[in-house]
Amino acid sequence: MKGILFIAILAFSTVASCQKNPDNLVNIPTQKNLNEFLKITLSEGENIFIGKLNTINNSPREDFEIKNIKDSIFVYKNFIESDNFDGKKIIIEKSNSLIKKIDLIYKVALFFNGTEKANKFIPLNFNIPVTIDKNSTIPLFSKLKNNKELQNFIVKNNSKIKEKAYEYYINYYSNIPDEELKTCCITDFNNYNKLKNINKNSIAALDIEKDLGMYIDYESIIINLIGSPLKKSIIFTKNIDSNTPDNQSIKNTEFTTSNNDWKGSYKISTKAISQFDNNETNILYSITVESNQKAILSIGAENVEDYWCEGEYRLIKEDNILHAKGKCDQDDIDDFYLKNENKKYFIKSKRFINKDWQELEKE
């Protein structure tokens, strides 16, 4: 009898112990369902899973490109049809993880896919912050679109947003030859010709969604893991990775340079408007020109949002100036321009507060 009583007490103690320490229980998907989650490695022995994801080839790893840049992990879609992260669950694998909560930042933009060859986003410089518990679901953006601050921002900046959207729309279609546009997309052709010469008052009367085919969406989600000593951010972007076949197939009018004088490394420290809080910040541009067609930009900045656009840039020769276009090419704000005069090297970019040509230091 005593033996039976001892076993009963032991069993009760074990159950109670598990109930008091729920953080020791890790909600990892079964091996079968694990294939539907994207695995992102934070450190040795600590991973997070995001899913379930609908994928092209039933393989999340093929649908996304993961790149580690400084203290951030960037996740790019490889295909237009690749799934998005909102509405998906985040699961932390390590049972004794120090991560306590997750701060999310949705970067709001106008979505536009034109002739459906690529996702295009026009940044609106507005963020929606959300905090969730670890092992929770990333909120659907459709549930956040009625955010009061966002609606107030749209009303306050309605004219500017329409002008920016209209300018982008006209620039996009003006770069497609008439016959090509007419052949592939007659509705787009007719709408473009109807809108291309309207006056400013008519722009104010446009319906962005009905007339321009654009709507409010998010361009990216920054996932900050609070409590992690690694201080790593995961940045999911709905833009297609510039190295994928989808992006390579989009037609661009590009000209290679024949000037080899630029090969080498350059840097400049200057001031810019931070994409984190729209305040003035110091920024370091380190540029390595590898060939006549390619340069690598590395950005030094305090906030992760300010080195979002670093990476590979295509070089396009425009008269005696090199125009560098990277993954943030939805507009030319993050492009930069290079010129060489009297054996001195100069840079200009709309990202900088000083919009004039500034001298680069050659390393």
Backbone torsions as a table, in degrees:
resi	resn	phi	psi	omega
1	MET	NA	-42.7	178.9
2	LYS	-62.9	-37.5	179.6
3	GLY	-63.4	-41.0	179.4
4	ILE	-64.9	-41.2	179.7
5	LEU	-63.8	-40.2	179.5
6	PHE	-62.9	-43.2	-179.9
7	ILE	-63.8	-40.1	-179.8
8	ALA	-63.9	-43.5	179.6
9	ILE	-63.8	-42.5	-179.7
10	LEU	-62.1	-42.7	179.8
11	ALA	-64.2	-42.3	179.9
12	PHE	-63.9	-40.7	-179.2
13	SER	-63.9	-39.1	-180.0
14	THR	-64.4	-44.7	179.2
15	VAL	-63.3	-45.5	-179.2
16	ALA	-61.8	-40.3	179.5
17	SER	-61.1	-42.3	179.0
18	CYS	-64.7	-37.0	-177.9
19	GLN	-70.7	-29.5	-179.0
20	LYS	-79.2	-15.8	-176.3
21	ASN	-126.4	64.7	-178.0
22	PRO	-64.2	-24.3	-178.8
23	ASP	-68.0	-17.2	178.5
24	ASN	-79.3	-11.7	179.1
25	LEU	-95.8	125.9	-175.9
26	VAL	-109.4	125.6	-176.9
27	ASN	-86.6	76.6	-179.9
28	ILE	-92.9	135.3	179.0
29	PRO	-63.0	156.6	177.4
30	THR	-64.8	162.0	-178.4
31	GLN	-57.3	-34.7	-179.4
32	LYS	-65.5	-46.8	-177.9
33	ASN	-78.9	-18.8	-179.2
34	LEU	-58.5	-28.9	179.6
35	ASN	-65.8	-15.9	-178.5
36	GLU	-97.8	6.7	179.4
37	PHE	-113.8	145.5	173.3
38	LEU	-87.8	124.7	179.2
39	LYS	-91.6	126.3	177.3
40	ILE	-121.6	121.0	-176.9
41	THR	-87.1	123.9	176.6
42	LEU	-90.2	-44.8	178.1
43	SER	-159.8	177.5	179.8
44	GLU	-62.4	120.0	178.8
45	GLY	87.4	-1.0	179.0
46	GLU	-131.3	114.6	-179.9
47	ASN	-129.5	158.8	168.0
48	ILE	-122.3	153.1	178.4
49	PHE	-120.0	138.2	176.6
50	ILE	-124.7	126.1	-178.6
51	GLY	174.4	-170.4	0.2
52	LYS	-76.3	144.3	-176.3
53	LEU	-113.9	135.6	170.5
54	ASN	-81.6	126.1	-173.7
55	THR	-125.8	163.3	-177.7
56	ILE	-70.0	-48.1	-175.5
57	ASN	-115.8	28.8	-178.1
58	ASN	56.3	32.6	179.7
59	SER	-144.1	99.9	-179.9
60	PRO	-54.5	-34.4	-177.0
61	ARG	-65.4	-26.1	177.9
62	GLU	-82.1	-21.5	-177.2
63	ASP	-85.1	-15.1	-174.5
64	PHE	-133.6	148.1	174.5
65	GLU	-108.8	125.7	-179.8
66	ILE	-110.2	125.5	-179.2
67	LYS	-129.6	130.8	174.6
68	ASN	-92.5	119.2	179.0
69	ILE	-129.0	112.9	-176.9
70	LYS	54.6	-124.2	-177.0
71	ASP	-95.6	17.2	-176.6
72	SER	-125.7	153.5	175.4
73	ILE	-115.3	115.1	-179.1
74	PHE	-96.1	133.7	178.8
75	VAL	-120.6	117.5	-179.2
76	TYR	-110.0	148.7	172.6
77	LYS	-79.1	135.5	176.9
78	ASN	-87.4	-20.4	-178.7
79	PHE	-135.6	150.8	176.5
80	ILE	-57.3	-36.4	-175.7
81	GLU	-80.7	-6.3	-179.1
82	SER	-60.1	147.8	-174.4
83	ASP	-70.6	163.8	177.1
84	ASN	-103.1	166.6	-176.2
85	PHE	-87.3	-25.2	-178.4
86	ASP	-68.0	141.1	-175.9
87	GLY	86.8	-1.3	-178.9
88	LYS	-104.5	156.0	-177.7
89	LYS	-89.5	142.2	172.3
90	ILE	-103.7	126.7	179.4
91	ILE	-125.8	128.3	179.4
92	ILE	-96.0	127.9	-172.8
93	GLU	-78.2	-40.7	-172.5
94	LYS	-72.8	125.0	-174.0
95	SER	-68.2	-33.1	-178.5
96	ASN	-103.0	30.0	-180.0
97	SER	-60.3	142.6	179.0
98	LEU	-84.5	-4.2	179.5
99	ILE	-66.3	124.0	-176.5
100	LYS	-103.0	-36.3	-179.7
101	LYS	-154.2	174.1	-177.1
102	ILE	-130.9	123.6	174.9
103	ASP	-97.3	128.0	179.2
104	LEU	-110.9	143.4	173.6
105	ILE	-129.1	115.0	176.1
106	TYR	-90.3	121.9	177.3
107	LYS	-89.5	108.5	-173.0
108	VAL	-79.6	141.9	-178.4
109	ALA	-153.2	168.7	168.8
110	LEU	-89.6	128.5	177.8
111	PHE	-93.5	137.8	180.0
112	PHE	-151.0	125.3	178.8
113	ASN	-115.1	10.3	170.5
114	GLY	50.3	-119.8	179.3
115	THR	-87.4	19.2	174.6
116	GLU	67.8	27.0	176.5
117	LYS	-92.4	-16.5	-179.1
118	ALA	-167.4	156.3	172.4
119	ASN	-78.9	131.7	177.5
120	LYS	-121.4	138.6	179.8
121	PHE	-130.7	134.7	177.7
122	ILE	-109.4	106.8	-175.1
123	PRO	-59.8	142.2	177.8
124	LEU	-110.8	3.1	-179.8
125	ASN	55.6	44.4	176.5
126	PHE	-138.1	134.7	-179.2
127	ASN	-118.4	146.9	172.0
128	ILE	-115.4	110.9	178.7
129	PRO	-87.8	140.7	178.3
130	VAL	-142.3	138.5	176.0
131	THR	-113.6	132.1	178.3
132	ILE	-129.8	160.7	174.0
133	ASP	-74.2	157.6	174.0
134	LYS	-65.2	155.9	-176.0
135	ASN	58.0	43.3	179.3
136	SER	-121.4	179.9	179.1
137	THR	-98.3	134.9	174.7
138	ILE	-69.5	122.4	-176.5
139	PRO	-58.8	142.2	173.5
140	LEU	-64.2	136.1	179.8
141	PHE	-63.8	-31.1	179.8
142	SER	-60.1	-25.3	178.1
143	LYS	-83.3	-13.3	-177.6
144	LEU	-103.0	-9.1	-174.1
145	LYS	-63.7	-23.2	179.1
146	ASN	-89.5	11.6	175.0
147	ASN	-48.1	126.1	-173.9
148	LYS	-58.8	-43.7	-179.5
149	GLU	-64.0	-38.1	178.2
150	LEU	-65.5	-44.8	179.9
151	GLN	-63.1	-39.2	176.9
152	ASN	-64.6	-39.7	178.4
153	PHE	-62.2	-43.4	-178.8
154	ILE	-64.6	-43.7	179.7
155	VAL	-63.9	-45.1	-177.6
156	LYS	-64.7	-36.0	-174.9
157	ASN	-109.3	23.1	-173.8
158	ASN	-54.5	-47.7	-177.6
159	SER	-64.5	-44.7	-179.6
160	LYS	-64.3	-40.1	-179.5
161	ILE	-64.1	-43.5	179.9
162	LYS	-65.2	-41.1	179.0
163	GLU	-64.1	-41.6	179.3
164	LYS	-66.0	-42.0	179.5
165	ALA	-65.3	-43.2	-178.8
166	TYR	-65.0	-43.9	179.6
167	GLU	-60.6	-42.2	179.3
168	TYR	-65.2	-43.6	-179.6
169	TYR	-58.3	-48.6	-178.4
170	ILE	-65.5	-43.3	179.3
171	ASN	-63.2	-38.0	-179.1
172	TYR	-62.9	-52.7	-175.3
173	TYR	-76.0	-25.7	179.4
174	SER	-68.8	-18.3	179.0
175	ASN	-90.3	2.5	176.2
176	ILE	-107.0	123.0	179.4
177	PRO	-53.7	141.3	-175.8
178	ASP	-53.6	-46.2	-176.3
179	GLU	-65.8	-38.2	178.2
180	GLU	-65.1	-44.6	-179.7
181	LEU	-66.8	-40.7	-179.3
182	LYS	-64.3	-37.9	-178.2
183	THR	-71.3	-43.4	-174.5
184	CYS	-84.2	-34.0	-168.3
185	CYS	-148.3	79.5	-174.0
186	ILE	-63.4	-35.6	178.7
187	THR	-64.8	-44.2	177.0
188	ASP	-62.4	-40.8	-179.6
189	PHE	-60.2	-47.2	-178.6
190	ASN	-66.7	-41.3	-178.7
191	ASN	-67.2	-40.9	178.6
192	TYR	-61.7	-45.1	-179.4
193	ASN	-68.0	-27.1	177.2
194	LYS	-73.3	-32.5	-173.0
195	LEU	-99.7	-16.5	-166.8
196	LYS	-67.1	-20.3	-177.6
197	ASN	-118.4	20.9	-178.4
198	ILE	-75.0	158.2	-178.4
199	ASN	-87.2	176.7	-174.4
200	LYS	-63.8	-37.5	179.6
201	ASN	-63.9	-35.5	179.1
202	SER	-70.7	-31.7	177.3
203	ILE	-62.1	-40.6	-179.1
204	ALA	-64.5	-24.5	-178.3
205	ALA	-90.5	-3.4	-177.8
206	LEU	-67.8	147.4	168.5
207	ASP	-97.6	112.8	-173.2
208	ILE	-55.8	-41.7	-176.7
209	GLU	-75.4	-48.6	-175.7
210	LYS	-74.3	-41.4	-174.3
211	ASP	-88.3	-35.1	-175.2
212	LEU	-109.5	-7.1	178.5
213	GLY	68.6	31.9	179.4
214	MET	-120.3	153.0	175.5
215	TYR	-151.8	161.4	-178.0
216	ILE	-68.3	130.1	-179.4
217	ASP	-150.5	-174.0	171.4
218	TYR	-114.5	143.8	179.4
219	GLU	-89.5	-33.5	-176.9
220	SER	-158.3	160.8	173.4
221	ILE	-124.9	125.9	173.7
222	ILE	-95.7	123.8	-177.3
223	ILE	-109.4	106.8	179.7
224	ASN	-100.0	122.3	-177.1
225	LEU	-92.0	100.7	-173.7
226	ILE	-79.5	128.0	-179.2
227	GLY	104.9	-19.4	-179.7
228	SER	-73.4	127.5	178.4
229	PRO	-66.9	-15.8	-179.8
230	LEU	-72.9	-23.0	-179.0
231	LYS	52.9	41.5	-179.2
232	LYS	-95.8	142.4	173.2
233	SER	-110.0	144.1	172.9
234	ILE	-107.2	126.5	-176.0
235	ILE	-119.4	108.5	177.5
236	PHE	-95.1	125.9	179.2
237	THR	-120.2	139.1	179.9
238	LYS	-83.0	-4.7	173.9
239	ASN	-69.4	146.7	175.8
240	ILE	-75.1	136.7	177.1
241	ASP	-57.7	133.4	-175.1
242	SER	-65.1	-13.8	-179.4
243	ASN	-93.0	-2.2	-174.5
244	THR	-83.9	157.6	178.7
245	PRO	-57.6	-34.7	179.7
246	ASP	-57.9	-45.3	-177.5
247	ASN	-73.8	-34.2	-179.9
248	GLN	-66.1	-25.5	-177.5
249	SER	-80.7	-14.2	178.5
250	ILE	-71.6	130.2	-173.9
251	LYS	-75.9	127.2	175.1
252	ASN	-130.9	145.2	175.3
253	THR	-90.2	100.3	-176.6
254	GLU	-123.9	145.0	179.1
255	PHE	-126.5	132.1	179.7
256	THR	-79.5	157.7	-179.7
257	THR	-94.1	153.7	177.8
258	SER	-113.9	9.3	-177.5
259	ASN	-99.4	110.3	-178.6
260	ASN	-86.6	-1.5	-176.5
261	ASP	-64.9	-16.8	-175.2
262	TRP	-85.4	-13.5	-177.3
263	LYS	-58.7	126.9	-177.8
264	GLY	144.2	-168.7	-177.1
265	SER	-118.9	143.0	-176.2
266	TYR	-140.1	157.1	176.8
267	LYS	-151.3	157.5	175.5
268	ILE	-152.9	138.0	170.7
269	SER	-106.5	126.3	-177.4
270	THR	-150.9	-178.5	-179.9
271	LYS	-106.4	145.2	-179.5
272	ALA	-143.7	169.4	173.4
273	ILE	-88.3	121.3	-177.1
274	SER	-66.3	135.9	175.0
275	GLN	-80.2	-3.3	177.4
276	PHE	-82.6	-47.4	-175.8
277	ASP	-136.7	8.7	179.2
278	ASN	64.5	18.0	175.2
279	ASN	-98.4	164.1	179.2
280	GLU	-68.0	138.3	-179.4
281	THR	-145.4	158.0	175.1
282	ASN	-86.1	141.6	-177.3
283	ILE	-142.4	141.9	178.8
284	LEU	-114.6	124.0	174.6
285	TYR	-105.3	119.4	173.0
286	SER	-114.1	118.2	-172.4
287	ILE	-118.7	127.8	173.8
288	THR	-115.0	114.8	177.2
289	VAL	-88.7	111.4	-174.4
290	GLU	-91.3	-29.9	-177.8
291	SER	-157.5	-176.2	179.1
292	ASN	-67.9	-17.7	-175.9
293	GLN	-113.9	-10.4	-169.3
294	LYS	-140.4	138.9	171.9
295	ALA	-134.4	153.1	177.5
296	ILE	-114.0	125.4	178.7
297	LEU	-106.7	127.6	172.2
298	SER	-116.1	133.4	-175.0
299	ILE	-116.7	130.0	173.2
300	GLY	-102.8	122.6	-177.8
301	ALA	-156.8	162.7	-177.6
302	GLU	-75.5	-37.2	-174.9
303	ASN	-109.6	144.0	-176.7
304	VAL	-59.9	-33.2	-178.3
305	GLU	-62.6	-22.3	-175.5
306	ASP	-88.0	-9.6	171.6
307	TYR	-117.0	23.6	176.5
308	TRP	-55.9	-39.3	-170.1
309	CYS	-95.1	14.3	178.3
310	GLU	-77.1	159.8	-177.7
311	GLY	135.4	-152.4	-175.8
312	GLU	-82.4	137.5	178.3
313	TYR	-124.3	138.6	174.1
314	ARG	-84.5	138.2	179.3
315	LEU	-102.2	127.2	-179.4
316	ILE	-122.7	126.6	-178.9
317	LYS	-84.8	123.6	177.3
318	GLU	-125.0	99.8	-171.2
319	ASP	58.9	-120.1	-180.0
320	ASN	-104.3	21.4	-178.3
321	ILE	-119.7	142.0	174.7
322	LEU	-97.1	124.6	178.3
323	HIS	-101.7	118.8	-178.0
324	ALA	-101.6	122.4	-178.8
325	LYS	-120.6	128.7	-178.8
326	GLY	-117.7	-156.9	-175.5
327	LYS	-69.5	-22.7	178.5
328	CYS	-93.3	60.2	-174.4
329	ASP	-105.0	23.3	177.1
330	GLN	-67.2	-24.4	167.3
331	ASP	-147.7	-176.3	-173.5
332	ASP	-98.7	14.0	-178.5
333	ILE	-62.8	-39.3	-177.0
334	ASP	-96.0	1.0	171.1
335	ASP	-70.6	161.8	171.0
336	PHE	-139.0	162.2	-173.2
337	TYR	-127.3	140.9	-178.9
338	LEU	-124.0	144.1	172.8
339	LYS	-146.8	156.4	-176.8
340	ASN	-123.9	117.7	178.8
341	GLU	-132.8	125.2	176.5
342	ASN	51.7	44.5	177.7
343	LYS	64.8	19.6	172.7
344	LYS	-115.6	149.6	-173.2
345	TYR	-116.7	135.7	-173.6
346	PHE	-131.0	154.3	178.9
347	ILE	-134.3	150.8	176.1
348	LYS	-144.9	141.4	178.0
349	SER	-157.1	145.7	176.2
350	LYS	-69.6	-14.2	176.9
351	ARG	-70.2	-27.3	-176.5
352	PHE	-80.5	149.0	174.8
353	ILE	-67.1	-42.1	175.3
354	ASN	-80.9	110.4	-175.8
355	LYS	-85.2	-3.0	179.0
356	ASP	-82.1	171.2	174.9
357	TRP	-66.2	132.9	178.5
358	GLN	-121.1	142.3	-175.4
359	GLU	-76.5	136.7	176.4
360	LEU	-91.3	150.8	172.4
361	GLU	-96.0	120.5	179.0
362	LYS	-86.3	130.6	-176.7
363	GLU	-93.1	NA	NA
